Amino acid sequence: IENVTERERLRKQLAEYEKLSALSQLALGAAHEINNPLLGISSYLEILRDEAQDPKNKEEIEVVLENVYRISETIRGLLNFARPTPPQFTKVNFNQLIEDTLSFLSHQPIFRKARIQKILSPSLPQITADLNQIRQVLTNMLINAAQSMPNGGDLTVETSKVKFKEEIQVDIRDTGVGIPPENLKKIFDPFFTTKKSQGTGLGLSISLSYIKNHSGDIFCRSQPGQGTTFSIILPIRQKGRILVKDEEVIS
């Protein structure tokens, strides 16, 4: 019985590796196909922005550019998911990064009905992290929270230092539709989504991959109809890893 059980476990593990290998090839191809025209679009928009005389036009072009840059970051995340690269560690002020991310996202239509509350610990230590990866994780989590509340609700972001550990914790809570118990174990699987045509099912997979790159973890608690809480745990320092820059990076 033990031998049969072990063979079955190995068979499932091999099937998972084969699925991820196929996913990697698909991701690489899709990312390159999207990224090349995206570079042309961003370059043209940057020229238009620099030549614009009307402040309102310049501001509108900036908004479009910010979204193009966000797509580019997502594509980079897809590439890193398929072909992981070592994180580029710097010192990050996490509270300020949350402020900046919320400031940008709050102008998006899906956030207009959300009541955003920030409970940011003033004594939160700065951490060593890859700024772009952590920003993408926050963006993914916050967008998921807003999408779960199509009719509005409360979105709370709270930071804290974990007691007796050299770690910080970030809780992102929403009062949305929640996640059924049978789906909780699947939410970090590649391509698993409950959003049908609105999602790719890669956001949480990439987010978990990034957090694991930092020797951290993500936990999820949810009740259908009562909302969801994602808790991100990150070490304050990355032991044995070299900083790319010595100065503090805020955003």
Phi, psi and omega in degrees: 000317180297319180296317179296317179297317180294319178297320179295320178297317180293323178297317179294322179295318178296319178297323178293318178297319179296322178295317180292325177296315178296321178298319180299315180296318178297316181297317180298314180296313181296318182297317180293320181295325180278321189293322184298307177293333179296322178298319178296319179296314182295321179296317180294319179295323178296322177295315179299319179297315182293331182270346184295133179264325181282121180304324180294317178297319180299318181295319180295321178295322178300319180298315179297317180299318179301321179288325175296318178297323179295319176299318180299319178296322179295318178297318178298322177296321178296318178296317180293327178294319182279326182222081188303139175240151181299138177299151176258100189276134173222175175274128187237130171275100190294320179300317180292324177297320176296315179302313182294319181294316178294323179300319179288314185288332185299341179274353179282145184306322184291347181261357186294330181264357182272135174266109187267128177237133179246126175239084188256120182296122180292341181261013181296125180287151173290155184239167173262122185200166171274112187302313184295320180294315181292322177298320179294321177299311179301315180300313179300314183295317182292321177295318177302317181297316180294321180293336180281354181236065184299335180258012180098165180163190183258129176241116184243133176241122183232135177243149179201158172271130180289128182298135174064012178226152177273061182219157170244159178231137176237120178253128176243109186247141174228164178249038185275205189287341181080175183238127178299147182306324182290343180262347186300324181282350185255349192296338179264002178286140177302135176072003175278124179211149174253006184268000179057243185283354184267353183220157179263341184080016180252341186303310182287327178297313180294320180299313179297320178300317179295316181294322176297326176302333181263011183061032178249195180204163177232134177237149181230133173235134183205149174228126178307129179081355183240354177109179186221146174234124172255128178246122179256126178249128180226138174291148179291320180238146175263102185292133176075011180245144187268135176286138174286323179228150178270334184281161179287136176250126182264313181207000000 
